[in-house]
Amino acid sequence: MTDELEYVYKYVIVGGGIAGVTCVETLSALCPDERILLLTSSNLVKAVINYQKVSKTLESFDVQEKPMSYIQNDCPNVQVLQKTIVSLDAKNHMLRTDDGCKFKYQKLCICTGGKPKLIAKDNTYVVGIRDTESVQEFQSRLQKARRIVIVGNGGIATELVYEVEGCEVLWAIKDISISSTFVDPGAAQFFLPHLNQEKSPDEKPLKRLKYTSDKETSVEFQKSSLQTPGGALGPDWSSSLEMKGSQSLCHCVHVEYQVEVTKLWCPEELSNACKAETTNTDLPFSQHTGSWPIYVELTNGKIYGCDFVVSATGVTPNTEPFTENNEFQMASDGGLTVNDRLQTSEKDVYAAGDVCTTSWDPAPHWFQMRLWTQARQMGAYAAKSMVADDSGEEIPLDFCFELFSHVTKFFNYKVILLGKYNAQGLGSDHELLLRVTKGKEYVKAVIQDGRLQGAVLIGDTDLEETFENLILNQLDLTPFKNHLLESAIDVEDFFD
C-alpha cells in the first residue's frame, strides 16, 4: 500500500480485554454523540456479564468472549477494528497499524494487558496460559498427555492443578505453601486435602472450550492469535471446561516446594549429560516406561519427565510498541506509570489494566494487583477521567481504590480477599485471628492497633460486608476482639 489512509477519532482505545472493553462501553454511555474507536489484535473481545455489586467495593461478574460486532451492536457510536499497532507518535497523537492505516486521536487509552512470563520462550514443549487461544492449545495437548509439570503458584496455576484430571501433575512452586499469591500457609493447609480428591458430580466440567467469531475460524487465525496475545482470562475461566488427559485416573498431584526450574532437557541432552529421571517410590506417579519428550530439572536436583510444561509464573505489562520513540515514564515492573487520573507521562495518553502501574499514594488498604476486577475498575475510571479532562472538570478518585477487594474461587470454595489480607506492609506488630472449620470454612482477620486491616474469607461465611465496613470505618475492636470470630455470635448483627 503506497498511500496511507488516515482516520480521526476523539477517543481511541487499544486492547479488547476487560479493561479496554469496559473503557469503551463507559465512554459510549458518557458520550453517545462522539466517535469512539476500539482497536484489538483479536477478532474476539472480552465482555463482562452477570455483573453484581456484592458490597461497596466487592463485585462479581463473569467474562464471556464475544465477536467484535457485539460492541458495535450495543454501542452505535463505537467502531471496532481488528488491527495490530506497529507504532505510536504520541507528540502528534497518531497510531499506525501494520496494514498502513493511521489513526489520529484526541485522547488515547492503552489497555493491552500483559503477556505471560515464560520459563523458556522458544521451547515447543512449554505452554503459557493467558488468553482463550492459549487455553485451546493447552486442552489439545492435554488430551494426549500422561504427565505435565505446572510451574507457578498464582491463580492460574492453582485452578489448573484442581481442574486437570486423567493426567499426573507435578506442581513446582518457589514458596513454602501452595497458592501463596493469594493465601497464607494456613489457608493453604485448608486446601491441601483437595489436591488429590475426586470432584463431586456437581463440579464436573460442562464443555470443551469453544468460541465464535465474525469470520470462519481458520488455522491461520489460530496461529496468529497465539503470536498476538488476546485479552486476559476472566474469573472462574477453568471451572466449566473439560481438562482431561489420556489416563484413567482422577486427581494425581505431587507438589515440589521451594524450587525453581534450573534447566529443561530434551532426551538426547539428558543422556549425553549422563543424567536420568529421578525415581521415587513415594510419589503418587506410575513408573512410565520409555522416554519423555522433555525433562525438567529443579533446583533441588530432582529431574522429572513430562509431556509438556505449563509456565504460569505471572505476566509482564504488554507495552510494545508504544514505548518505542516515545518518552513514557516506566515503572520498575515494566508497566506504564499512571497518576491518579490514569494518565501516563505522555499528553492525552491514558492506560488501564495490566499494562499500567499506579504511582499515586494509595489509600491505606488498597494496592495494585493485576487482576480482572481491577482491570474492569480501571477501564471504567479511565473513561470517566478522559471525559472529565476534556471538559476541564475535577473528579474524585473512584471509591473502588479505597479498599483492595477480590472475589474468586479455589478448589470449589468461594474466596474473598479484603484489604491487607496477608498483612502486606504491616510489619511484625499485628495479630491474626483465625476460625477454621475443616472442609467448610477458613476465616482470617488481620488486626493492628485494635483495628481490622484485612481479611481472608474462604467458604460461605457471609462476613464480607461486615468485615469490609470494619476495615473502612477503622472501628476500635479492642473490647470485642476476643469474640470477633466466635461462631455463636452473629457478627453482622453485632456491628449493625
C-alpha positions in Angstrom: 0.0 0.0 0.0 1.6 3.3 -1.1 -1.0 5.8 0.2 -1.6 5.6 3.9 -5.2 6.0 5.0 -5.8 8.4 7.9 -8.8 8.4 10.2 -9.7 10.8 13.1 -11.4 9.9 16.3 -12.0 11.8 19.6 -11.3 8.7 21.7 -9.2 5.6 20.7 -8.8 2.6 23.0 -6.3 -0.2 22.2 -7.0 -3.6 23.6 -10.0 -5.9 23.5 -9.6 -7.3 27.1 -11.7 -6.5 30.1 -10.1 -3.0 30.7 -10.4 -1.9 27.1 -14.0 -3.1 26.6 -15.1 -1.6 29.9 -13.5 1.7 28.9 -15.2 1.7 25.5 -18.6 0.9 27.0 -18.3 3.6 29.7 -17.2 6.2 27.1 -20.1 5.3 24.9 -22.6 5.8 27.7 -21.0 9.1 28.8 -20.5 10.5 25.2 -23.1 8.9 23.0 -22.5 11.5 20.2 -18.7 11.2 20.0 -16.8 8.9 17.6 -15.0 6.2 19.6 -12.7 3.6 18.2 -11.6 0.3 19.7 -8.5 -1.4 18.1 -8.0 -5.0 19.0 -5.5 -7.6 17.7 -8.1 -10.4 18.1 -11.5 -10.6 16.4 -12.9 -11.6 19.9 -13.4 -9.3 22.8 -13.9 -9.9 26.5 -17.4 -8.9 27.7 -18.4 -8.5 31.4 -21.7 -10.3 32.0 -23.7 -11.2 35.1 -22.3 -8.2 37.0 -23.3 -8.0 40.6 -22.4 -5.4 43.2 -21.7 -7.5 46.3 -20.9 -4.7 48.6 -19.4 -1.2 48.5 -16.1 -2.4 46.9 -16.7 -6.1 46.2 -18.1 -7.1 42.8 -18.6 -10.4 41.0 -19.0 -11.0 37.3 -18.4 -13.5 34.5 -16.3 -12.8 31.4 -17.5 -14.1 28.1 -15.8 -13.9 24.8 -17.9 -12.3 22.0 -17.3 -11.3 18.4 -16.3 -7.7 17.8 -19.7 -6.9 16.4 -21.2 -7.3 19.9 -19.8 -3.9 21.0 -20.9 -2.1 17.8 -24.4 -3.5 18.2 -24.6 -2.3 21.8 -22.8 1.0 21.3 -23.7 2.5 17.9 -21.1 5.3 18.2 -18.2 2.8 18.7 -16.3 1.3 15.8 -14.3 -1.9 16.4 -11.4 -2.8 14.1 -9.1 -5.8 14.2 -5.7 -4.1 13.8 -2.2 -4.6 15.0 -0.4 -1.4 16.2 3.1 -1.0 15.0 3.9 2.5 16.3 2.7 5.4 18.3 3.6 9.0 17.7 2.5 10.5 21.0 3.6 14.0 20.1 1.4 14.1 17.0 -1.4 12.0 18.5 -1.0 9.3 15.8 -1.2 5.5 15.8 0.0 3.4 12.8 -1.1 -0.2 12.1 0.6 -2.9 10.2 -1.7 -2.5 7.2 -0.7 1.1 6.6 -3.6 2.8 8.3 -3.1 5.9 10.5 -5.4 6.8 13.3 -5.4 10.3 14.9 -6.9 10.7 18.3 -7.6 13.4 20.8 -7.5 11.0 23.8 -5.9 7.5 23.7 -6.2 4.8 26.3 -3.8 1.8 26.2 -5.4 -1.3 27.6 -3.2 -4.0 26.1 -2.9 -6.1 29.3 0.1 -8.3 30.0 1.9 -11.2 28.4 3.0 -14.4 30.1 6.4 -14.8 31.6 7.6 -18.0 30.0 10.4 -20.0 31.6 11.6 -20.8 28.1 10.3 -18.7 25.1 11.4 -20.9 22.2 10.7 -24.4 23.6 7.8 -26.1 21.8 7.1 -28.1 25.0 6.5 -25.0 27.1 2.9 -23.6 27.1 1.9 -20.3 28.6 -1.7 -19.7 29.6 -3.0 -16.2 29.4 -5.9 -16.0 26.9 -8.5 -18.2 25.3 -6.3 -19.2 22.4 -3.6 -20.4 24.7 -6.1 -22.4 26.7 -7.2 -24.1 23.4 -3.6 -25.2 22.8 -3.3 -26.5 26.4 -6.5 -28.5 26.0 -5.4 -30.0 22.8 -2.1 -31.1 24.2 -3.6 -32.4 27.4 -5.8 -34.9 25.6 -2.7 -37.0 24.8 -0.7 -36.3 28.0 0.3 -38.7 30.7 2.1 -36.2 32.9 2.5 -32.5 32.9 4.6 -30.1 35.0 3.0 -26.8 36.2 5.4 -24.1 37.2 4.0 -21.2 39.2 1.9 -20.5 42.3 -0.7 -17.9 41.4 -4.3 -18.1 40.4 -4.0 -19.8 37.0 -1.7 -22.5 38.4 -4.0 -23.2 41.3 -7.0 -23.5 39.1 -5.2 -25.8 36.7 -4.0 -28.1 39.4 -7.5 -28.5 40.7 -9.2 -28.9 37.3 -6.9 -31.3 35.4 -7.9 -34.9 35.6 -6.7 -38.0 33.8 -3.1 -36.9 34.0 -0.3 -36.9 36.5 0.5 -33.3 37.6 3.8 -32.2 39.1 3.4 -28.7 40.7 6.7 -26.9 41.1 6.4 -23.8 43.3 9.1 -21.5 44.8 7.2 -20.9 48.1 6.7 -22.9 51.3 2.9 -23.3 50.6 0.5 -23.6 47.7 -1.4 -20.6 46.2 0.8 -18.1 48.2 0.0 -15.3 45.8 -3.5 -15.2 47.3 -3.5 -17.1 50.6 -1.3 -17.7 53.7 0.2 -21.1 54.7 -2.8 -21.7 57.0 -5.3 -21.4 54.2 -3.0 -23.5 52.0 -3.3 -26.3 54.6 -7.1 -25.9 54.4 -6.9 -26.5 50.6 -4.4 -29.3 50.6 -6.8 -32.3 51.2 -8.5 -31.3 47.9 -5.4 -31.7 45.7 -5.9 -35.4 45.1 -9.6 -35.6 45.9 -12.2 -36.7 43.3 -14.6 -33.9 42.4 -18.3 -34.2 43.4 -20.7 -34.7 40.4 -21.9 -31.0 40.5 -18.3 -29.9 40.0 -17.7 -31.9 36.8 -16.8 -29.8 33.7 -19.6 -28.8 31.3 -17.8 -28.4 28.0 -14.7 -28.2 26.0 -13.6 -24.7 25.2 -15.5 -23.2 22.2 -15.7 -19.7 20.8 -17.3 -17.9 17.9 -16.0 -15.2 15.6 -17.2 -13.0 12.8 -15.1 -15.0 10.4 -14.8 -18.7 9.9 -12.0 -19.8 12.3 -9.0 -21.0 10.4 -5.7 -22.5 11.3 -4.0 -19.3 10.2 -6.2 -17.2 12.6 -5.4 -19.6 15.5 -1.7 -19.3 14.8 -1.7 -15.5 14.6 -3.8 -15.3 17.7 -1.2 -17.2 19.7 1.5 -14.8 18.5 -0.5 -11.7 19.4 -2.0 -12.2 22.9 -5.7 -11.7 23.4 -7.4 -10.4 26.4 -6.7 -12.0 29.8 -8.9 -14.8 31.1 -11.7 -13.8 33.4 -12.9 -15.2 36.7 -13.7 -18.9 37.0 -12.3 -19.4 33.5 -11.5 -23.0 34.1 -14.4 -24.3 36.1 -16.7 -25.3 33.2 -14.0 -26.6 30.8 -13.0 -30.2 30.3 -9.4 -30.6 31.2 -8.7 -34.3 30.9 -5.5 -36.2 30.0 -5.1 -39.6 28.5 -5.1 -41.7 31.7 -7.9 -43.3 33.5 -7.4 -41.6 36.8 -8.8 -38.6 38.7 -6.6 -36.2 40.5 -2.9 -37.2 40.8 -0.9 -34.3 42.1 2.6 -34.0 43.6 3.9 -30.7 44.9 7.6 -29.8 44.9 8.0 -26.9 47.4 10.7 -24.1 47.3 12.0 -25.0 43.9 12.5 -23.3 40.6 13.4 -24.7 37.2 17.1 -25.0 36.6 17.1 -26.4 33.1 14.9 -28.1 30.5 16.4 -31.1 28.9 15.4 -33.0 25.7 16.0 -36.8 25.9 19.3 -36.7 23.9 20.7 -33.9 26.0 19.8 -35.6 29.2 21.5 -38.8 28.1 24.6 -37.0 26.9 24.9 -35.3 30.3 24.8 -38.7 31.9 21.7 -37.7 33.9 18.5 -39.6 34.5 15.0 -39.0 35.7 14.5 -39.0 39.5 12.9 -42.2 40.8 11.0 -42.1 44.0 8.6 -44.8 45.1 6.9 -42.4 47.4 5.5 -40.4 44.6 1.8 -41.0 43.5 3.1 -41.3 39.9 3.2 -44.5 38.0 6.5 -45.5 36.5 6.0 -44.9 32.8 8.5 -46.8 30.6 10.3 -45.1 27.7 11.5 -41.6 27.4 9.6 -38.3 27.8 9.7 -35.5 25.2 11.0 -33.1 27.8 12.6 -33.3 31.2 12.5 -30.6 33.9 15.4 -30.2 36.3 14.6 -28.4 39.6 16.9 -26.5 42.0 16.6 -29.4 44.5 18.4 -31.6 42.0 15.3 -33.7 41.0 14.5 -34.4 37.4 11.0 -35.2 36.1 10.0 -36.2 32.7 6.7 -35.0 31.2 4.7 -34.5 28.0 4.8 -30.7 28.3 5.4 -27.9 30.8 2.8 -25.2 31.8 4.6 -21.9 32.6 2.2 -20.0 34.9 4.7 -17.6 36.5 2.8 -14.4 36.1 2.7 -11.7 33.4 4.7 -8.7 32.3 3.0 -5.5 31.1 2.5 -5.6 27.3 3.8 -2.1 26.4 5.1 -2.8 22.9 5.2 -1.0 20.6 4.0 2.1 22.5 7.3 2.8 24.3 9.4 2.9 21.1 10.3 6.5 20.1 8.2 7.9 23.0 9.1 9.2 26.4 6.8 7.3 28.7 7.7 7.1 32.3 8.1 3.4 33.1 7.7 1.7 36.4 10.3 -0.8 37.8 7.9 -3.7 36.9 7.8 -2.6 33.2 4.4 -1.0 33.4 3.4 2.4 32.1 3.3 4.7 35.1 0.0 6.4 35.6 -1.2 9.1 38.0 -4.5 9.2 39.9 -6.3 10.1 36.7 -4.8 7.1 35.0 -2.8 9.5 32.8 0.6 8.4 31.5 3.5 10.8 31.2 2.6 11.5 27.6 0.0 14.1 27.0 -3.6 12.8 26.3 -2.4 9.1 26.7 -4.1 7.1 29.4 -3.6 3.4 30.5 -5.7 0.9 32.4 -5.4 -2.7 33.5 -2.3 -4.9 33.5 -0.3 -2.7 31.2 -0.1 0.1 33.7 1.4 0.7 37.2 -0.1 3.1 39.6 2.1 5.8 41.0 -0.1 7.8 43.4 0.0 7.4 47.2 -2.7 4.7 47.7 -5.4 4.6 50.4 -4.1 2.6 53.4 -6.0 -0.6 52.5 -5.6 -0.6 48.7 -2.8 -1.8 46.5 -2.5 -2.7 42.8 -2.7 -6.4 41.9 -3.0 -7.4 38.2 -6.5 -9.0 38.5 -9.6 -8.9 36.2 -11.5 -7.0 38.9 -9.0 -4.1 38.9 -8.9 -4.2 35.1 -12.6 -3.6 34.9 -12.5 -0.8 37.6 -9.5 0.9 35.9 -11.2 0.7 32.5 -14.3 2.5 33.7 -12.4 5.1 35.7 -10.1 5.8 32.7 -13.1 6.6 30.6 -14.5 9.0 33.3 -11.1 10.7 33.6 -10.8 11.2 29.8 -14.2 12.8 29.6 -13.6 14.9 32.7 -10.3 16.1 31.4 -11.9 17.1 28.1 -14.4 19.3 29.9 -12.0 20.6 32.4 -13.8 19.0 35.3 -12.3 17.7 38.5 -13.5 14.2 39.6 -12.6 12.4 42.8 -10.6 9.2 42.8 -13.1 6.4 42.4 -14.2 4.7 45.6 -13.0 1.3 44.4 -9.5 2.5 45.1 -10.3 2.8 48.8 -10.1 -0.9 49.6 -8.5 -3.8 47.9 -11.2 -6.4 47.4 -11.4 -9.5 45.3 -13.7 -12.5 44.9 -12.5 -15.7 43.3 -12.9 -19.5 43.7 -10.3 -22.1 44.5 -10.9 -25.8 44.9 -14.6 -25.0 44.6 -14.6 -22.7 47.6 -15.6 -19.0 47.4 -12.5 -17.0 48.3 -12.8 -13.3 49.4 -9.8 -11.1 50.0 -10.1 -7.8 51.7 -7.6 -5.0 52.5 -4.2 -6.1 53.6 -5.3 -9.7 53.7 -1.8 -11.1 54.1 -0.7 -8.3 56.4 1.1 -6.6 53.5 3.4 -3.9 54.8 2.1 -4.1 58.4 5.4 -5.1 59.9 5.5 -7.5 62.9 3.2 -5.7 65.3 0.0 -7.2 64.0 -2.0 -10.2 65.1 -4.1 -12.8 63.3 -7.4 -14.2 64.4 -8.4 -17.5 62.9 -11.6 -19.6 62.7 -11.2 -22.8 60.8 -13.9 -25.5 60.3 -12.3 -28.4 58.4 -13.9 -28.8 54.9 -16.2 -25.9 55.4 -14.6 -22.5 56.1 -11.5 -20.6 56.8 -11.7 -17.1 58.3 -8.6 -15.0 59.0 -8.8 -11.4 60.4 -5.7 -9.2 60.4 -5.7 -6.9 63.4 -3.3 -4.0 64.1 -3.7 -1.4 66.9 -7.1 -2.9 67.7 -8.4 -2.3 64.2 -9.2 -4.7 61.3 -6.7 -4.2 58.5 -7.5 -7.2 56.2 -9.3 -10.5 56.0 -9.4 -13.8 54.1 -12.8 -15.5 53.9 -13.0 -19.0 52.4 -16.3 -20.7 52.1 -19.8 -19.3 52.6 -19.0 -17.2 55.7 -21.4 -14.2 55.0 -18.9 -11.9 56.7 -17.7 -9.9 53.7 -19.9 -6.9 54.1 -19.4 -6.6 57.8 -15.6 -7.0 57.5 -15.5 -4.5 54.7 -17.2 -1.9 56.8 -14.9 -2.6 59.8 -11.8 -2.1 57.6 -13.2 1.1 56.0 -14.5 2.6 59.3 -11.5 1.5 61.3 -13.6 0.9 64.4 -11.6 0.1 67.5 -12.3 -3.6 68.1 -10.3 -3.9 71.3 -13.3 -4.6 73.5 -14.7 -7.2 71.1 -11.6 -8.7 69.6 -11.6 -12.0 71.5 -15.2 -12.6 70.4 -15.0 -11.4 66.8 -14.8 -14.8 65.2 -16.9 -16.8 67.7 -19.3 -18.9 65.6 -22.1 -18.5 68.1 -22.1 -14.7 67.6 -23.8 -13.1 64.6 -21.1 -10.6 63.8 -23.2 -8.8 61.2 -26.0 -8.1 63.7 -23.5 -7.2 66.5 -22.0 -4.3 64.5 -25.2 -3.3 62.7 
